[in-house]
């Protein structure tokens, strides 16, 4: 798995040099420091993705015999640029539907900090749930949420109900806080106080 391999690489432990992740990145970026920088960006991305429930499941049924691509194939009326179930969850159930203009300015950073503080004060996470690097557990948690919360009450081409959005916005926000805290733990474990 990519996440543990990147963690081992950045910590310089284990047999990461034999991993697909390491050999693939190094085939494109020969400089070790630049390759590690890229790997760190992937780690941040992957760790966030694994906490979005639709990244950890796929609906397979008569309508989607090859799978629904984590909700990407389930079309819904476009709202705030989201036109499928996966996009709605990526946008935290319409709460964060726009892509910021890059590079971020000081007002953007201030706004993101305020949003983060608000979420942190609303959703408390148990340190025992945070202080681990069990990627399989994280994926299973997201899978469980996906099967329990993301698919029920969704009909393709129908708007999501207000009840669905309200309930699942809380699920998505909690996952953001949990994922963010786990990322902080992993970064601290890799780099310590340096």
Secondary structure, 3 states (H helix, E strand, C coil): CHHHHHHHHHHCCCCHHHCHHHHHHHHHCCCHHHHHHHHHHHHHHHHHHCCCHHHCCCCCCCCCCCCCCCCCCCEEEEECCEEEHHHHHHCCCCCCCCCCCCCCCHHHHHHHHHHHHHHHHHCCCCHHHHCCCCHHHHHHHHHHHHHHHHCCCCCCCCCCCHHHHHHHHHHHHHHHHHHHHHHHHHHHHHHCCC
